[in-house]
Amino acid sequence: MTDQRKQLGTLIDDHILVSGKEYRTVAAEAGVSVETLGKARRGEKINARSLRKIEAALGWAPGASDHILAGTTPPAATDPGPLLVPRGGRPPIEDTDPELRLEGKAPLRDGELLEAWVRDDDKWHYHYATADLDLRTAFEAGLSLEDAVRKLRAMAAIHRSDM
């Protein structure tokens, strides 16, 4: 297995994790078997037709996997994903003090910052920051803090791979 194929598998898995969908749901949306999706997630070779179907189900631009396998930057996704705000910028949700603020404390690692606000839409709005990234997104209320951090780290990994 090549490093690029392993990276592709990790990105597929990260996108599924961030979506909150079950693997069988993504497989059904893609029109591939759960076994084929599993092979792609593990970085194993699958046929190009199945890979295109998985790309479409993940909201990736057509041919994105070819770019990843070639070690080049893929085209922009058809699904814009989480809101990425340049350092120093603040979306309107952050006009008030956060209801949760953690910096380098469990479940975070050193150098990670997490702020969260709950709003009328029954979602927690998160600001996750590291030395090289500011990420803002929202998750349904009821998601554990550990799961939110896991999803935010996966989003950050996806964003870094696109840089």
N, C-alpha and C positions, 0 to 999 in steps of 0.2 A: 504494500500500500504506500502510495506516495504521500509526502507531506501535504500537497495541495488537496489530494483526495480526502485525507484526514481532516483538513481545514474545512472542506466543503461539508463533510458529515457533521462537524461541530456546528457550523453555521445553520445547517438544516435543523439540527436538534435545538439550537438556541432560539431560532425563529418559532418553532413549535412551542417551546417552553413559554416564550413571551406571549404567544397568542392565547395561552390558557386552554387550548384545545387538546383533546385526547388524540393519541397517535392514530387510532382507528378512524377518527373523524377526518383527520387530514388525509389519510390514505383514501377514504371514500370520496372526499372532495377532489382528490387528484385522479381518481379512477385507477388506482394501483392497489396491489395487495399490501396488507400490513407487513408481510415478509419483505417485499420490495422496498417499502419505506424504511424498514429496519436496516436493510443492507446500505441504503443511502446514508442513514444516520450514523452507521458504523464506518463509513468511508469506503465501503466495498463498491466495486464496479457494478453498475446497472446499465441497461440499454438507454440510449439517448432519448428515445421516445418517452420512457418512463420518467427520466430526469426532467424533460420539458413539462410534463404533467405536474410534477412536484413543484417545479418553479412557479407555475401558474397558480397552484393552490396556496403557495406561500406569499403570493403577491409580488414575486420577483419579476424583473424585466426579462423577456425572452433572451436566452443565451447567457444569463448571469453566471450559471454554473460553468460554462466554457471558460469564461474570464477567470473565475476562481481557480479552476484546474490549470489554467495557463500561468497563474501567478500574477494576473493583471487586475486592474480595478474594474469591477462589474458596472454596467450602466445603472442608472437610478432605478429604484424599485417603483412598481406601480402603486404600492401602498406606502404612503409617506412615513408611516411608523410614528414613533414618539416625537414630541416637540423638542427640538434641540435649540437652545437659546445661547447666543454668544455670552462669554463671561461678562459679567457686569449688567447684562440685560435682565429684566424681571417681568414675567407675565403678570396680568392683573390679579390673579388668584393670590399672589404673594404680597398683597398690600397690607396684610395683617401679620402679626407674629404667628409662627407655626405652632400647631398643637403638639407637635413632636419634633424634637431636634436632638440628633445624636451625632457625635463627631469622634470617630475612632474607637467607639465602645461597642461591645457585642450587641448585635450580630455583625457589626461593621468591622473592617480592618483599619489599621493605621492609615491615615490619609484619605479616608472616605467620610463624607458628610451626607446626612440624610435629614431632610425636613419634610413635614407632612401637614396638610390641612384637610379637614373634612368640610364638604360644602353641601348645598341643598340637593345636589344630584345623587346623593348616597354613594359617593365615591371618595376615596382618599386620593388627594393630589400630592404627588411626590416631587421633590427636588433632590436629586442625587448628584454629588459632585466628587471628583477626584482632581488630582493635579492637572490633568489634561482634558477633562470633560465635564460639562454641565448637562444634565439630562432632566427633563420634566415630562411626567406622564401621570395618568390616573388609573387606579385599579378599583374594582368593586369593593365596597365595604365588606369586612369579614375575612379578607385575606390576611393570613398571619404576617407579622413583621418579618420573620425569617423567609417566608415565601416571597414577599415583596422585594426584599433585598436580593434574593436569588434571581428573580426576574429582572431587576434593575441591572445586576451584574451581567446577565446574559445580553440585555440590550446594549450595555456599554461595550461588551466584547464584539457584538455585531457592528456597532458604529466604528470601533477602532479598526476592524478588518476592512471597512470601506474607505478608511482614510488613506 
